[in-house]
């Protein structure tokens, strides 16, 4: 029997007392009030209430080795990214890899594969596929229903997917940025219980009033913490924390513990913060995660204080998995399924003949997934549209990774590159190759480097190049988490040396092909207006 001493944090009881916690056979046997000298705090482990593990560019087992250092014991994980590449086989791959380590991954059934019909994905999961997945005890919920127009217009296939979740008594996650009023209420009344896409206080407050649970998201590209945290003091019972995306270098620095520290620093009651971070996800998703009650599985953490939440120890099923910055989660072997089926490109593939004096331009916004449509004067050389580096209107392309087709071309503002190009095959949702560059030559070089690596992220400038290969489905590394994190950090630094002033240029780039987030985005099939929900012409 193990005995852990510390200051016991009774979150729901809103009290802290000196205690001895006894563990037997992986479960909490007793919690006794007992005086001792240990000043560390014992509390339930942190839960990320919505994350795509693939966004860390790590397989689940490698993600776990780092996450436990920050007190994370479980995640609500949407394998939507790999599902768009490999279908149900990708979902099962994530589940099986996650089972090899102690961290408690709770995977959902991706509801929108492909996310839209306006781009090329590697797979389709229809309502019959959802039925199969939802029947599995390894699937805990129906993942984010991004097709909110399908819900509102009562699309038969969409409603079947939701019906299967209800049949198996599993929650349905939402994804409806900016949806308000009667439409928001109809969407929620369809059985959709959460949203992590709110980007304004008023939007989140309205959805809370309709009975929806709101997740405060703070990722690398989408940062909504400051906009939404003011709701937590009053609505803490119906709020949770999530990252959505979490690249490897960012994961090394911290996880949900960082959001708790920021919330407490704003003067928010620590018990309300911890209820959102530790308890609400477990109860909402009926997770197999203990909450320090007698008889629960012994999933908990020991921290130095309730301000910075520096983790001293992390326990899962009664066993220590991290202590004082050292992870005890062992590295495991895994396969690297892949389906990059595209040949290298030539510079001519990225030429666009000028037919007008004005172009539509995607305006990327710092800390947001949404974009604006703006219009700019065309810069023309030898009859072709080219990047206007001085005005920061740069050429962008999306290249189909699944088959040989003509690249689609657009222009984008606010990436700031003065030279070179950056590219990634982490491009939500279909994970085709997305590139921004200062010249057709640099764009072609970056595209071909990604194709050669069968997936990855890279930055190129003349003869200089840095890359991180992502051979697992073209979106995850086959390296250990720290090696991948260091490589990603170096590529990110190079992107900034090339002139980008974005805080997370690659994560921002990855969302520029995400058609379900308005307004102007680019898929492998063309320039797409989220407000009109149709393709639009580049040249005006």
C-alpha positions in Angstrom: 0.0 0.0 0.0 1.3 3.5 -0.9 0.7 6.5 1.3 1.0 10.0 -0.1 1.1 13.0 2.3 0.2 16.5 1.3 -2.4 19.3 1.5 -5.5 17.7 0.0 -7.5 19.9 -2.3 -11.2 19.1 -2.0 -12.4 21.0 -5.1 -16.1 20.5 -4.8 -16.0 20.9 -1.0 -13.9 24.1 -1.4 -11.5 23.2 1.3 -7.9 22.2 1.8 -6.6 20.1 4.6 -3.5 18.1 5.7 -4.1 14.5 4.6 -2.7 11.0 4.1 -3.9 9.4 0.8 -3.7 5.6 0.8 -3.5 3.7 -2.5 -4.1 0.0 -3.0 -4.4 -2.0 -6.2 -4.3 1.3 -8.2 -7.3 2.8 -6.4 -7.8 5.3 -3.6 -8.3 3.2 -0.4 -8.7 6.1 2.0 -8.3 9.8 2.5 -7.5 10.7 6.1 -7.1 14.1 7.7 -3.7 13.9 9.3 -1.1 16.4 10.3 2.3 16.2 8.8 5.0 18.5 7.4 4.5 18.1 3.7 3.3 21.4 2.2 2.8 20.2 -1.4 -0.8 20.0 -2.7 -2.6 16.9 -3.8 -5.4 17.3 -6.4 -7.0 15.5 -9.3 -5.0 15.4 -12.6 -5.5 17.9 -15.4 -7.7 17.0 -18.4 -7.4 18.6 -21.8 -11.1 18.7 -22.8 -10.5 18.9 -26.6 -7.3 18.2 -28.4 -6.1 16.7 -31.7 -3.1 14.7 -30.6 -1.9 14.9 -34.2 -1.4 18.6 -33.9 1.5 17.9 -31.5 3.1 16.1 -34.5 3.6 13.2 -32.2 1.9 9.8 -31.9 -0.2 9.4 -28.7 2.5 7.4 -26.9 5.1 10.2 -27.4 2.6 12.9 -26.5 2.0 11.1 -23.2 5.7 11.0 -22.3 5.7 14.8 -22.3 2.2 15.7 -21.1 2.5 13.8 -17.8 5.3 16.2 -16.8 2.7 18.9 -16.7 0.1 17.0 -14.7 -2.0 15.9 -17.5 -3.6 12.5 -16.8 -6.2 12.3 -19.6 -7.4 13.9 -22.8 -10.5 14.2 -24.8 -8.9 13.5 -28.2 -10.5 14.0 -31.6 -8.6 11.9 -34.2 -10.2 13.9 -36.9 -6.8 14.8 -38.5 -5.6 11.2 -39.1 -9.1 10.1 -40.0 -9.1 12.6 -42.9 -5.9 10.9 -44.1 -6.5 7.2 -43.3 -10.2 6.9 -42.4 -11.3 4.5 -39.7 -7.9 2.7 -39.8 -6.3 6.0 -38.7 -8.7 6.2 -35.7 -7.9 2.6 -34.7 -4.2 3.4 -35.1 -4.4 6.2 -32.6 -6.4 4.1 -30.1 -4.0 1.2 -30.2 -0.9 3.3 -29.9 -2.5 5.2 -27.0 -3.1 1.9 -25.2 0.6 1.3 -25.0 1.1 4.0 -22.4 -0.7 4.9 -19.1 -2.1 8.3 -20.0 -5.9 8.0 -20.4 -6.7 9.0 -24.0 -10.5 9.2 -24.6 -10.9 9.2 -28.4 -14.0 10.3 -30.2 -15.5 9.3 -33.6 -14.7 12.0 -36.1 -18.0 13.4 -37.4 -16.9 15.2 -40.5 -14.6 13.2 -42.7 -14.1 14.9 -45.1 -15.0 18.1 -43.4 -16.5 19.5 -46.7 -16.9 18.3 -50.3 -14.9 21.3 -51.4 -11.5 19.7 -50.8 -9.8 16.4 -51.4 -9.3 14.1 -48.4 -7.8 10.7 -48.1 -10.9 9.0 -46.7 -14.6 9.1 -46.0 -16.4 8.1 -42.8 -20.2 8.0 -43.4 -23.0 7.3 -40.9 -22.4 3.6 -41.2 -18.8 4.2 -40.2 -19.9 6.3 -37.3 -22.2 3.5 -36.2 -19.3 1.1 -36.2 -17.1 3.5 -34.2 -19.7 4.5 -31.7 -20.4 0.9 -30.9 -16.8 0.5 -29.8 -16.0 0.8 -26.0 -12.8 2.6 -27.1 -14.9 5.5 -28.5 -16.2 7.9 -26.0 -18.1 10.6 -27.9 -19.0 12.0 -31.3 -16.3 14.5 -32.1 -16.8 18.1 -33.2 -19.8 18.5 -35.6 -18.2 21.1 -37.9 -21.0 20.8 -40.4 -23.3 23.1 -38.6 -25.1 24.0 -41.9 -25.9 20.3 -42.2 -27.5 20.4 -38.7 -29.4 23.5 -39.4 -30.8 22.3 -42.7 -31.4 18.8 -41.3 -29.1 16.9 -43.6 -30.1 13.3 -43.4 -26.5 11.9 -43.1 -25.5 14.5 -40.5 -28.6 13.7 -38.4 -27.9 9.9 -38.6 -24.4 10.5 -37.2 -25.9 12.4 -34.2 -28.6 9.8 -33.8 -26.0 7.0 -33.5 -24.2 9.0 -30.7 -27.5 9.3 -28.9 -28.2 5.6 -29.4 -25.0 4.6 -27.7 -25.6 7.3 -25.0 -22.4 9.2 -25.8 -22.0 13.0 -25.9 -21.8 15.1 -29.1 -19.2 17.8 -29.4 -19.8 21.0 -31.3 -17.9 23.4 -33.6 -19.9 26.4 -34.6 -17.8 29.6 -34.6 -19.9 32.8 -34.6 -23.2 30.9 -34.7 -25.8 33.0 -32.8 -29.5 33.4 -32.1 -32.1 31.0 -33.3 -29.5 29.1 -35.4 -27.3 28.5 -32.4 -30.3 27.3 -30.4 -31.4 24.9 -33.1 -27.8 23.5 -33.3 -27.7 22.9 -29.6 -31.2 21.5 -29.4 -30.1 18.9 -31.9 -28.1 17.3 -29.1 -24.8 19.1 -29.4 -23.4 19.8 -26.0 -20.1 21.7 -26.2 -18.3 24.3 -28.3 -14.6 25.2 -28.3 -14.8 27.7 -31.1 -16.3 30.7 -29.4 -14.1 33.7 -30.0 -16.2 36.4 -28.3 -17.5 36.8 -24.8 -21.1 37.5 -26.0 -21.2 34.4 -28.2 -20.0 32.1 -25.4 -22.4 33.7 -22.9 -25.3 33.2 -25.3 -24.5 29.6 -25.9 -24.1 29.0 -22.2 -27.6 30.4 -21.7 -28.9 27.8 -24.2 -27.4 25.0 -22.0 -24.2 24.4 -23.9 -20.9 23.8 -22.2 -18.1 26.2 -23.3 -14.5 25.3 -23.6 -11.9 28.0 -23.2 -9.4 27.3 -25.9 -5.8 28.5 -25.8 -3.9 26.9 -28.7 -0.9 28.0 -30.6 -2.9 29.6 -33.4 -6.3 30.1 -31.8 -6.1 32.0 -28.6 -9.4 32.7 -26.9 -8.5 32.6 -23.2 -8.5 36.4 -22.7 -11.8 36.8 -24.5 -13.7 34.1 -22.5 -12.0 33.8 -19.1 -14.3 36.5 -17.7 -17.2 34.0 -17.9 -15.6 31.5 -15.7 -16.3 33.0 -12.2 -20.1 32.8 -12.9 -20.2 29.8 -15.2 -17.5 27.6 -13.9 -19.8 24.6 -13.6 -20.3 24.5 -17.4 -16.8 25.4 -18.6 -13.6 23.5 -19.3 -10.1 24.2 -20.6 -8.6 22.9 -23.9 -5.8 23.6 -26.3 -7.3 22.1 -29.6 -3.8 22.2 -31.1 -0.5 21.9 -29.3 2.7 21.7 -31.3 5.6 19.8 -29.8 7.8 22.7 -28.7 4.8 24.3 -27.0 3.9 21.0 -25.3 7.4 20.8 -23.8 6.8 24.1 -22.1 3.4 23.3 -20.5 -0.2 22.2 -20.9 -3.4 22.8 -19.0 -1.4 23.7 -15.9 -0.5 27.0 -17.7 -4.1 27.9 -18.2 -4.8 27.3 -14.5 -1.9 29.5 -13.5 -3.2 32.3 -15.8 -6.7 32.1 -14.4 -5.6 32.2 -10.8 -3.4 35.1 -11.6 -6.5 37.0 -12.6 -7.9 36.5 -9.1 -10.4 33.8 -10.1 -11.2 31.4 -7.2 -8.8 28.4 -7.4 -11.6 25.9 -6.7 -13.6 27.2 -9.7 -10.5 27.0 -11.9 -9.7 23.5 -10.8 -13.3 22.3 -11.3 -13.1 23.4 -14.9 -9.6 21.9 -15.4 -10.0 18.6 -13.5 -13.6 17.6 -12.8 -16.0 19.0 -15.5 -14.5 17.0 -18.4 -14.5 13.8 -16.4 -18.1 14.1 -15.5 -19.3 15.4 -18.9 -17.6 12.7 -20.9 -18.0 9.9 -18.3 -14.3 9.4 -18.4 -12.4 6.5 -16.8 -10.5 9.0 -14.6 -10.4 9.2 -10.8 -11.2 12.3 -8.9 -9.6 11.4 -5.6 -12.8 9.9 -4.1 -12.4 6.7 -2.1 -12.7 3.8 -4.6 -11.6 5.9 -7.6 -8.7 5.0 -9.7 -5.7 6.8 -8.3 -5.2 9.4 -11.0 -3.9 12.6 -9.4 -1.0 15.1 -9.2 1.1 16.7 -6.5 2.0 20.3 -7.1 4.2 22.8 -5.2 1.6 25.5 -5.0 -1.8 26.6 -6.3 -0.5 29.6 -8.2 2.1 28.3 -10.7 1.0 24.6 -10.5 4.5 23.3 -10.8 4.1 19.6 -10.9 6.1 17.5 -8.5 4.5 14.1 -9.2 1.9 12.7 -11.6 0.1 9.4 -10.8 -2.1 7.3 -13.1 -3.7 4.2 -11.8 -1.7 4.5 -8.6 1.7 4.4 -10.3 4.0 7.4 -10.6 4.4 8.4 -14.3 6.4 11.6 -13.7 8.4 13.2 -11.0 10.4 16.4 -10.8 10.6 16.9 -14.5 11.4 13.3 -15.3 8.9 11.2 -17.3 8.6 7.5 -16.5 6.5 6.8 -19.5 8.5 4.4 -21.6 9.1 4.9 -25.3 7.3 2.3 -27.4 7.7 1.1 -31.0 5.2 2.0 -33.6 4.5 1.8 -37.4 4.4 4.8 -39.8 1.4 4.3 -42.1 1.5 6.8 -45.0 -0.4 7.6 -48.2 1.5 10.4 -50.0 0.8 9.7 -53.6 2.0 12.8 -55.4 4.9 13.4 -57.7 7.3 16.3 -57.4 6.4 19.6 -59.0 8.0 22.1 -61.4 8.3 25.8 -61.0 5.8 26.2 -63.9 3.1 24.5 -61.9 2.9 27.6 -59.7 2.7 30.2 -62.5 -0.6 32.1 -62.7 -1.3 34.2 -65.8 -2.6 37.6 -64.9 -6.1 38.4 -66.3 -7.0 41.4 -64.1 -5.5 44.2 -62.0 -7.0 43.2 -58.7 -6.9 40.0 -56.6 -8.8 38.6 -53.6 -6.4 38.2 -50.7 -6.7 36.1 -47.5 -6.0 38.3 -44.5 -4.6 36.1 -41.7 -5.2 37.3 -38.2 -2.9 36.8 -35.3 -4.3 34.4 -32.7 -7.4 33.6 -34.7 -8.5 30.9 -37.1 -11.0 33.2 -38.9 -9.7 35.3 -41.8 -10.9 38.2 -43.8 -11.3 38.8 -47.5 -9.5 41.9 -48.7 -8.6 43.1 -52.2 -5.3 44.2 -53.5 -3.6 45.4 -56.7 -2.0 42.6 -58.7 1.7 42.5 -59.0 2.6 41.2 -62.5 5.9 40.1 -63.9 6.2 38.7 -67.4 2.5 38.4 -67.5 2.2 36.3 -64.3 0.9 37.1 -60.8 3.8 37.1 -58.3 4.3 37.8 -54.6 4.4 41.4 -53.6 6.9 41.2 -50.8 6.9 45.0 -50.1 3.2 45.0 -49.5 3.2 41.6 -47.7 0.8 40.0 -50.2 2.4 36.6 -50.8 1.6 33.8 -53.1 0.1 30.7 -51.4 -0.6 27.3 -52.8 -2.3 24.1 -51.7 -1.1 20.9 -53.4 -3.2 17.7 -53.4 -1.1 15.0 -51.7 -3.3 12.1 -52.6 -3.2 12.4 -56.4 -1.5 14.4 -59.1 -3.6 17.5 -59.8 -2.9 21.1 -60.6 -2.0 23.1 -57.5 -4.5 25.8 -56.4 -3.1 29.3 -56.0 -4.1 32.3 -53.8 -2.5 35.2 -52.1 -2.2 35.9 -48.4 -1.4 38.9 -46.2 0.3 39.1 -42.7 2.8 36.3 -43.0 5.5 38.9 -43.5 8.1 36.7 -45.2 10.9 38.8 -46.9 12.5 35.9 -48.5 12.1 32.1 -48.9 9.1 30.0 -48.2 7.5 27.9 -45.5 5.4 24.7 -46.1 3.5 22.1 -44.2 1.5 18.9 -44.7 -0.2 19.6 -41.4 -3.1 21.5 -43.1 -6.5 21.1 -41.6 -8.6 19.3 -42.3 -7.4 17.2 -45.3 -3.7 17.7 -44.8 -2.7 18.5 -48.3 0.5 20.5 -48.7 0.1 24.2 -47.9 2.8 26.7 -48.7 3.4 30.5 -48.5 6.4 31.9 -50.3 8.1 35.0 -51.8 8.7 33.5 -55.2 7.6 30.6 -57.4 11.1 29.1 -57.2 11.0 29.0 -53.4 7.5 27.7 -53.2 8.4 24.8 -55.6 11.4 24.0 -53.5 9.4 23.8 -50.3 6.7 21.7 -51.9 9.1 19.2 -53.2 10.9 18.9 -49.9 7.6 18.0 -48.2 6.9 15.4 -50.9 10.4 13.9 -50.6 9.8 13.5 -46.8 6.3 12.1 -47.4 5.0 14.8 -45.1 6.5 17.4 -42.8 7.1 21.1 -42.1 9.9 23.0 -43.6 11.4 26.5 -44.2 13.6 27.1 -47.2 15.7 30.1 -48.5 18.1 29.5 -51.4 20.3 26.6 -50.4 19.3 26.8 -46.8 16.6 24.5 -45.6 15.3 23.1 -42.3 12.7 20.4 -42.1 10.9 18.0 -39.8 9.8 14.9 -41.5 6.3 13.6 -40.5 6.0 10.2 -42.1 3.2 8.9 -39.8 0.2 9.7 -42.0 2.1 12.7 -43.2 1.2 14.6 -40.0 3.2 13.0 -37.2 6.9 12.4 -36.5 8.5 9.0 -36.0 11.0 10.6 -33.6 10.7 11.0 -29.8 8.9 14.0 -28.6 11.9 16.0 -27.5 13.8 15.5 -30.7 10.7 16.5 -32.8 10.1 19.5 -30.5 13.6 20.8 -30.9 13.5 20.4 -34.7 10.1 22.2 -34.9 11.5 25.0 -32.7 14.4 25.5 -35.1 12.1 25.6 -38.2 9.8 28.0 -36.4 12.8 30.2 -35.6 13.9 30.1 -39.3 10.4 31.2 -40.4 10.7 34.2 -38.2 14.2 34.9 -39.5 12.7 34.9 -43.0 10.5 37.8 -41.8 7.4 36.3 -40.3 6.2 38.2 -37.2 3.4 35.7 -36.5 3.8 34.1 -33.0 3.0 30.7 -34.5 3.6 30.9 -38.3 3.2 27.1 -39.0 0.1 26.7 -36.9 -1.4 29.7 -38.5 -0.5 28.3 -41.9 -2.1 24.9 -41.0 -5.5 26.6 -40.7 -5.4 28.6 -43.9 -6.9 25.6 -45.7 -9.6 25.0 -43.1 -12.8 25.8 -45.0 -15.2 25.4 -42.2 -13.8 28.5 -40.5 -14.7 31.7 -42.3 -14.0 33.7 -44.3 -11.6 33.3 -47.2 -9.5 30.0 -47.3 -7.8 27.9 -49.9 -8.3 24.2 -50.6 -6.6 22.0 -53.2 -9.7 22.7 -55.4 -9.6 26.5 -55.2 -10.2 29.7 -53.3 -13.3 29.3 -51.0 -15.5 31.9 -49.4 -16.8 30.7 -46.0 -19.4 33.5 -45.9 -20.8 32.6 -49.4 -20.0 28.9 -48.9 -18.8 28.6 -52.5 -15.6 28.9 -54.6 -14.7 32.4 -55.7 -12.3 33.7 -58.4 -8.8 34.8 -57.4 -8.7 37.6 -60.0 -11.3 40.4 -60.1 
